[in-house]
Amino acid sequence: MSPEAMIGTGIAIWAFGILFLLLGWAQHMRLVKDASFTLLVIGGVLFIFGGLIALAGASKRKNG
């Protein structure tokens, strides 16, 4: 996979992570605790995973 594709994929996954975090926050404000916990966990994992993929692509681009 090219470095540019890795950066783009990482940013897309990171954006989905933000979406899930915001959805979890909205559910928490509506007092739907079970759904909010699930959405916040998924959002946190996607947020971190997407950031790591984007950083890996950026470092691959710099070195290669």
C-alpha angles and dihedrals in degrees: 000000000000120000091245091054091049091051092048093047091048092051091049092051090045090053091051087051091055090048092053091046090053092046090050091050090050091051090048090054089050087053094244094138100174094053093042093054092050094047093046092051093048090046093050093050093048092045093054095038093050092048092051092050091050091049091048090053091048093051091046089052093050095048099036 
